[in-house]
């Protein structure tokens, strides 16, 4: 089953980390991705630019509204994602807990729906 692991981080806390700390987190995340890829479980993933670079698009009554910034005003913002293919939610949770950002941020685990919407 496919799961999206969404990495939601506190951007202000991330900005306070030293370059060395950020590089360590990146290296650990890369190592985890490579390990999962070697088992055929890693389907892809990337870090995202800060939420300040986001653009939100809405269409209401046939009119497009484009605004700068993320849709949700929250402390934690989507900072990246990993797409994995594992046997069940329990295995996805184990992997999510191994993501270095889980130590300081939140990893939301959500199954990917295949096929038609319900």
Rosetta blueprint (number, residue, H / E / L):
1 X L
2 X E
3 X E
4 X E
5 X E
6 X E
7 X E
8 X E
9 X E
10 X E
11 X H
12 X H
13 X H
14 X H
15 X H
16 X H
17 X L
18 X L
19 X H
20 X H
21 X H
22 X H
23 X H
24 X H
25 X H
26 X H
27 X H
28 X H
29 X H
30 X H
31 X H
32 X H
33 X H
34 X H
35 X H
36 X H
37 X H
38 X H
39 X L
40 X L
41 X L
42 X E
43 X E
44 X E
45 X E
46 X E
47 X E
48 X L
49 X L
50 X L
51 X H
52 X H
53 X H
54 X L
55 X E
56 X E
57 X E
58 X E
59 X E
60 X E
61 X L
62 X L
63 X E
64 X E
65 X E
66 X E
67 X E
68 X E
69 X L
70 X L
71 X L
72 X L
73 X L
74 X L
75 X L
76 X E
77 X E
78 X E
79 X E
80 X E
81 X E
82 X E
83 X E
84 X E
85 X E
86 X L
87 X L
88 X L
89 X H
90 X H
91 X H
92 X H
93 X H
94 X H
95 X H
96 X H
97 X H
98 X H
99 X L
100 X H
101 X H
102 X H
103 X H
104 X L
105 X L
106 X E
107 X E
108 X E
109 X E
110 X E
111 X E
112 X L
113 X L
114 X L
115 X L
116 X L
117 X L
118 X L
